[in-house]
Amino acid sequence: MKNNLSILLFFFIPFLALSQQTPAITCLDVDENGDVTVQWLPPADPIGLIEYEIYYDNGAGYNLEGSVSDMELSFFHSGAQADLQSQKYYVAAVYQTASFSSETVQSIFLQVAVSPDFDEATLYWNPPSSPLPEGSSNQYYIYMENGADNWILIDSATAEPYKKIVYVCDEWVNFRVVLSNMNGCDSRSNIRGEQFKDIILPEKP
């Protein structure tokens, strides 16, 4: 029995120490230009923490994108191009003798398909991670743009795809998906739209 307990402690204690020194990404917020703001929770044990390093992968492998001091809990990635595809990130907490990396999280990439009749939108998107980042809502909030920069919440969904009838004469309509987090941030998708129109001609008087 003592041997079994010793074995369990041998594996559990390093795991516990690792979890206390690891940051956790909470949100990846994509702006209208495709730039990304990365936000995270600090390690439970910050003693000896020097800085955070932010790593980014656009499909060609991870590279160091930048670093911030141990007092910062966010990083703005200019030129991320998250409006073109989902981008992956992890954050490393750098201590005096070692570094400890968060789980990988990717930006929400929204795609919109239009029906053959041009009156129905089908929205597809990816989750940031599985399971979702710590503190995330279990609902994705779906917004539609009604005039320039006027975003209206139209619905929520637990997963994609999501379908929406669009009542317009002949207009380009943009959509966005948002995943809220109880830690005070949102993961917003890129903005994506399509041309919708009413192809049924009105009856002659």
N, C-alpha and C positions, 0 to 999 in steps of 0.2 A: 504493500500500500504506500509506504514511504517513497519507494522508487517511482511509482506512478505519479505521486504528487510532485516529486522533484522534476520529473519530465515535463509535467504541465506548467510548472513555474518557469522552467527553462525557456519554454516557447512563449508563455503569456507575458512575462515581464518585459522582454524587448518589444513585443507588439504594443503593450500599453505605453511604453516610452515613445515609440514611433508615433502613435496616435496623438499624443500630447504635444508633439513638436511639428505636426503637419497642418498647414493651412487648408482651408476648404473654400473653393470658388462657389459663390452664391449666384452671381448674375453676369451675363454677357449682354450688354446693351448695344445694339446696332443703331447708329444714327442714319439720317437720310443720305449721307454720303458714303455709307459702308464702313465708316470708322467704328471701332469697338471700344467700349469702356469695360474693363475687367474689374470685378469687385469680389472680395473674399473675406472670410473670417480669419482672425489671427489664431495661431496655435494656442492651446491651453497653457502651455509652459513656454513663455517668451524669454526666459532667462538665457542670456548669451546670444540672443537673436541680433544679427547685424543688419540684414536687409532682405528684401524679397526680389527674386528674379522671375521674370515673366517670359515663358517660352511659347512659341507660336508655330503652328504647322499648317501650311496652305496646300499640303499634298506632296511636298518634296522633303519631308522630314522636319523635325523640331529644331528651331534655332532660337537663341537668346534674343528677344526683342528689346528688352530694357530692364532696368532695375529701379527700385524705389527704397527709401529708408524704412527702417523697422516701424516707424510711426504711421506710414501710409498703408491704406487698405484698398486702394484702387489704382488703376493704370489706364491711361488713354492711348490706344493704338491707332495712330493716324496712318491712313493708307492700307488698312486691313483688307479692303475689298470684300467685306462680308455681304455686300449687295449682289455679288456675283456667285458666291458659293458659301457653304458653311465653313467656318474657320475654327480650328481646334487650339485650345490653350491648356497649360497647366502652370501653377505658381510654385516656386521652390522657396522655402524658408531657409535662409543661409545663416548657420551658426558659426561659431569660432572654429569648430573642428569638423563639422559635417553639414550637409544640406538635406532637407526632407521635402518631398514633392507632393502636391495635391493630386487628386484624381483628375483625369482629363475631362474637360467640358467643351462642348462645341456650340457655336452660335446657332440660333434658330434661323433656318433658311426657308422662306416661304415661297411657294410656287402656286400660280393661279392658272387654271384651265377654264376655257369658256366653252359652253355647249354649242352644238351645231346651229341652234336657233339664236345664239348670241344673247340669251336672257338668263342664263344660270352660270354661276361661278362655282367651281370646285377648288377648295383650298387644300394644299398638301404642305406639311412641314415636318421637320425632325425634332425629337426631344433633345434638350441640351445634354442629357446623360441618362443612364439607367442604372440605379434609380435616379430620380430627379435630384438636383442639388439640394443640400440641406436647407430647410425652411421654405421650400417651394410650395405654391398652391397646387392642388390637383386639377385645377381648371386653367385652360388657355382662354384668354379673353380676346375676342375677335372684333377688330375695328375696321370701319369703312370710312374713307375720306369723302366728306360732303362739302365740296368747295376747298380751295387751297388751305392746307394746314388745319382744317376743321375736321377732327377725327371723332366719329360717333361709335360708341360701343353698341354692337348689334346683337351679340350673343356670346356664349361661352361653350366650350366643349372639352371633354377629357382627353380626346385624341383626334387625329385626323383620319380620313378626309372629312371636310365639312362643306356642305352645299348651301348655296344662297341664291334665291331668285333676285335678280337685279331689275328694278323697274326704272328704266330711263329711255329716252327717245333714241339718242345716239351719242354716247359719252364714254370717255376713258374713266374707269373707276379703279381706285387704289385700295388695297387692303393691308392690314398689319396684324400680327399675332403677338400677344403679350403674356408672359408668365410672371406673375407677381411672386415676391419672396418676403416672408415675414421679417427678414433682417433689414428691410428698408430700401430695397432696390427692385428693379424689374429687368427681366430679360426680354427685350423687344426684338422682333424679327426685322429683316429688311422690309422695305416697302415694295410691293409688287402689284401690278394691275393689268387689266385687259380692256379691250373695247367691247362695250355692250350696247345693244340697240333693240328696239321693238320693230320686228320685221313684218308685223301684221298691219296692213294698211287700214286706216279708219274707213268706216262705211260712208258712202256718199249720201248727203242729205236728200 
